Amino acid sequence: MNEIDIASARIRLPVAGGKFAEYRLSQPRHFPTRSVLPFNRIAYAAAHVVSDPLAAMNPWQDCAIDWAATIDYRCRLWQLGLGVAEAMDTAQRGMGMDWPTSLELIRRSIDAAQDFPGALLASGAGTDQLPPADARSLDDVIRAYEEQLAAIEKLGGRIVLMASRALARIATSPDDYHRVYERILSQVSQPVIIHWLGEMFDPALAGYWGFADHGQAMNVCLDICNRHAAKVDGVKVSLLDKDKEIAMRRRLASGVRMYTGDDFNYAQLIAGDEAGYSDALLGIFDAIAPAAAAALTALAAGERGAFDEILAPTVALSRHIFTAPTRFYKTGVVFMAYLNGRQSHFTMVGAEQGARSLLHLSELFRLADQAGLLCDPDLACSRMRAVLAVHGVI
């Protein structure tokens, strides 16, 4: 493909100290739009939802989804060969999107996946219809999990067993986690992915598995996963600590996968070492989907150098998107989709487009360009200027 003429692709962006500096965009990289080789890693992108900016609603209290744009985005991920992890935190699950809307999203995604033979789709089951303050017993938590499991499995969906804020609030010991997870795992019809979402992503989950110390918590999670290995496809760990993930990976029972949720160190963890590797279930794969698919294709072809070369510049972008407060990373994911024309607006469920500063978004723009991920520089500049104008600085 010919290079794009980017002579006009330059923009004045804010920098520290209340100043501006001109930035000239580089050539975008051209990645395949469809998978050309099966991957040798399982790779899910936790996909965002596209809000409906024209809905008559209170944006801080209500949730309106543009269903066509949301499902189109998932189809694009499947075309790239990536799986879709549905209705999880990247989709603002429990952070603006409620359980009834999540179930409708899951239903629509399951229907859409039928057009992509072999498409990977796993859907989040949690307890978010139960406000943590309303949980009075472990049985309340179990019933909430059971309701969601039954609804998703009735649709034919596979399960990502999400962490429960209600359980984190009322559990008094690791035994409480054993009781809840053993009860749920005894009922599932096919193996699930257990999600350990760290407190950096959701402060309400601090102390999950009964311990504030991650090493002690890991022992509990491992015990549950390994005891019930026949019912556990894998565990997704989102702690942003590669050494903890590797240590846990090496202790998993045979056949239980490690799905990295480490948006800081994913390239190294997916590549692996002499003792093994991590599969992937990542929010950043939404934002860098073409590069992720190209890198995984290279890895499957035995081209480790190309894998590293493609992903290396995406890591700085990912670390910026997931910078503390990490829970606001969704803003960066949606901003990337907006800059690349994957959706027509920069409006989010819960009005979370305002969760990051203009300086943060400007640096994201630079890092995305440096990773070759702004597919149309002129469009990206135009949309960045629109955001600057909304902030009254252009």
N, C-alpha and C positions, 0 to 999 in steps of 0.2 A: 504494500500500500504506500502511496506517495506521502511524503511528509506534509503536514498542515502548514500553511503560511501563517506564522504567528507574529508577523511584524507588528500587527496592531494589538496583540494580546499583552497588554501591560496595564497596570492599575496602581493607583496610589492607595496604600494600605496603612492603617494606624499602627504605630509602634509605641513602645514605652515612653513615658514622659509627655504624653499628649501631642506627639508629633506624627508626621506622615512620612513615608518613604515610598518611592516608586519601585514597583516589583515587575519584572519582565518574566513572562511564563516560558517554560521550556517545552520541548516537543513531548506530547503525550506518548505513552507506549501503546502499542496495538496488540491487544490480547484476543485470542479466539472468543467468539460469542457462543460457541457450542463445544461440548466436550468431544475430544477426538480419541481418547484412550482411557480405559477404566483406571481409576486411582488404586494405589495399593495402601491407602489409608481410608478409613471411613471419615467423612468430613461433612458435618452439619453447619450451616449458617443459621444462627438465631436471628430471625428476620423481624424487621420493624413493621409497624402498621402505618398506613397513610391516612391521616385524619381528613375529615370533610370540612374545609374551611368555610363553606357556605351554609352549614347547618344552623338552624335556629336553636341555640342552646347556650347554657352557661359553660364556657370552656374550662373553668376550674372545677366544675362539679359533674358535668355530663361528658359522655363519650360518643362521638360520631365518627364513623369510619367510612372512608371512600373504598367501598368493597372492590370495585373493578380495579383501581390502581393497586390496592393491596395484594390482590390475587395475581395480577400481572407481574408484580415484583417477584413473587414466589415462582412463577413459571420461568422467569429469567434465571433464577438460581438453579432450577432443575435443568434448564438447557445447558448451563455451564457444568453440569455433572455434580453439583453440590446438593446435599440433602437440606431439608428445612426442619429446623427445630421450632415448633410453632407455639405461640401463646406463652412465651417465657418472658424474662425481664426485659429483653430487647424490645419486645412488643408492648412494653409498659404495663405488663401484667401486675396487678396489685399496686400500680403506680399511675393510675388514671384509667386503666381498662379493667372492668369488673368481670366477674365470672360469666354472666349471661352473654356478654359480648365476646368473651374469650371462646365460649362454646360455639357460638355462631361462626367465629373465625376458624375454629378447628373443623367444623362441618364443611365450610366452603373450601378449605384447603384440601381436605380428604377427597372431596368431589373433583377438584382441579387436578389432583395428582393422578387420577385415572388416565389422563391424557399423556402421561409420561411413564411408560412401562419401566418398572424397576426403580422408580423415584423413591428416595428416602424421605420419610416424614415421621417425626415423633412429636407428640403433643404434651404440653405441660398439664399435669394434674396436681392440684394443691388443695389448700383449705381457705382460699381467700373469700369465699362466701360467708365465712365465719369470722366476724371481727375479733381480733385477739382478746379484747376486753370482755367479750361475751362467752369465751371458752371457760367452762367451769370444771371440766374433767377431761381426762384422756379419751374417754368415750366420745365426747363432743368432737374432738379432733379426728378420731377414727371415722365417725359418721360423715364428717365433712369430706375427708379423703374418699371414702367409699362412694359418696354421691358423685364426685367428679370422675372417679375411675369408671363407674358404671356408665355414665353418660358418654365418655370418650370411647370406651370399648364397644358400646352399643353402635357407635358410628363406624366401627372397624378400625379405630385408631390405635397406635402404639403409644406407650406411656413414657414420659419423663416425669419421674416422681420428684416434685419440687419440694424444697424446704418449706416448713410451715411456721409462720410468725406466731400463730396461736400455740403451737407446740413449744416453741422457744420461750414463750411467756410463762407457761404453766408447768413445764417439766421441772422436776426437782432433782433428778439424778439421771445417769446414763440408762438405768433400767427403764425409765419411762420411754426413751427413744427405742430401746429394744422392743418394748411391748407394742408400740404403735407400728413400727416398721415390720415387725414379724407378722402382725395381724394383716397389714395391707399386702405384704408380699405373698402371704398364703392364699390370697384371693385372685391375683392377677392371672390373666389367661396366657400371657406371653412375657418373656423377660423384659424388665424395665431398665431405664437409665436413672440412677439415683443422682440427684443434683445436690452437691454441697456448695451453697452460695455463701461466700464469706461476708463478714460484717462490713468490709469496705464497699461492697455492692449494696448491702441492705443492713443498716445499723440495727434493725429490729431482730436480726438473726445472730447477734453476738452471743457467744456461749453455746452455739449449736452442738449437739451430741453430748451435752452435759458438762462441757469444760470450756473455759476461756482460752486455755492453752491449746494451740493447734495440734501439738504432738499427742496430747492425751485424747483430744477429740478424734484425731485420726485413728487411734486404736479402736474406739467405739465404732466408727464408721466401717473400718476394715472388718471388724468382727461380724457386723451385720451383713455386709456384702459377701464375705467368704462363707459364713454359715448358710447363706441362702443363695449360693452361686448359681443354682439352676434357675432361679427367678430373677437374676441380675445380669443384664447384658453388659453393663458397665457403670462406672461412676464418673460423673463430670465434676471436676474440682475447680473452683473459682476462688483461689486464694492469692493469686499474683505472686507466687513464690515457687520457682522452678524446682528448688531443692526439695521442698516438701512434696511436690507432686511426684518427682522421681522416686523419692523414698517410698511413697505410698504405692506407686505403680509396681515397684519390685516386690511388694508384699501381697498383691492381689492374687486370689486363687486363679488357677489355670482356667482360661476361657472368659474371665471377667476383664473387660477392656477398661483402660483409662482414657477418658475423653478430656483432653485439655480444655480448660476454660480460662487459661492464663493468657490474657491479651497483651502481656508484656514480653513473654518468652516463647510464644507459640512456634516460631520457626525452629528453634533448637529442640523443643519437646517433640514436635512432629517428626523431625529428622531422626531423632532417637540416638541411642548409643549401643554399645555391644550387648547390653542386657535387655534392650527393648525400646519401644517407642510409644508415644501417645497418639491415639486418634484425635479427632477435633470436634468440638461443639462450641463455636465461638461467635460472639457478637461482632467482632471486628471483621469476620468473613462476610457479613452483610455489606460493610463499607468498602471492602477491597476484593469483592467477589471475583472480578476478572483476573486479577493478579493471583489470588489464591488458587483458582482453578488451573491457571497456567503453571504455577509452581508445582502443584500436585501432579499434573500431567508429566512434568519434567522428572519428578521424583520417581514416578511409576516407570518411566523410560530409563531409569538408571542414571539420569543426568543430575547428580547431586549439586554440581557447581551451578547449573542453571536455576535449580530450586533456591539455592542460597541467594543468587544474584537477584532474582525476582522479588523475594520476600524481604531481603535486608532493608531496603528503603521504606518498606511499609511499617516496620517496627517503630520507628520514630513517630510516625503518624499515629499509630495505635496507642503508644504510650501517652501521646498528647491527648487523644480523644478520651482515654481512660484515666486521665490525671484526677487527683482528688479535688473535690468530692466525687469519687468514682461513679456513684449512682446516677450522675448527670451525663454519663457517656452517651445516652440515647440521643441527646441533642446533636452531638457530632456525627452520629450515624445518619440521622435524618438530613443533616446539613450536606453531607456528602451526596446523598441521593438527589437533593435539590440542585446542587452545583452541576451534577452530571445529567440533569434532565430526566432523571428516573421518576420524578414527581414534579408537579407544576408549581408548587408553593413550598414555603418553609413555615408550615403551621403544624403543631403537634398536639396530640391528646394531652389534656391538662395544661395547655399553653406552655409546655416545657421548652419551646423554642427560645424562651427567655432565661433558661437556666445557665447559660454560659455567656461570658462577656464578649464584647466586640473584639477585644484583643485576642481572646481565645480563638474565636472563629477566624480571625485574620491569619493567625499562625497555622491553624488547621489548613487554610487555603494554601499557604506556602508549602507546607509539608506534603499535602496531597499532590501538588504540582511536581515537587521534587521526586516523588515516588512514581511519576508518570501516570497518575490516576485521574487527572482531569481530562476526560476524553475529548472535550470540545472547549479549547481555551477561551474562545470568544464568548461562548455561552456562559462559561464559568465566570468570566469577568463581568458580564452583564448582570448575572444574578448576584454576584458579590457586591456590585455597585448598588443594586436594589436594596440589599440589606443595609449597606452603609447609609443610603438615603432614608430608610425607615428610622435609623438612629439619629438622623439629622446632622450627619457629618460629611455630606457631599453636596 
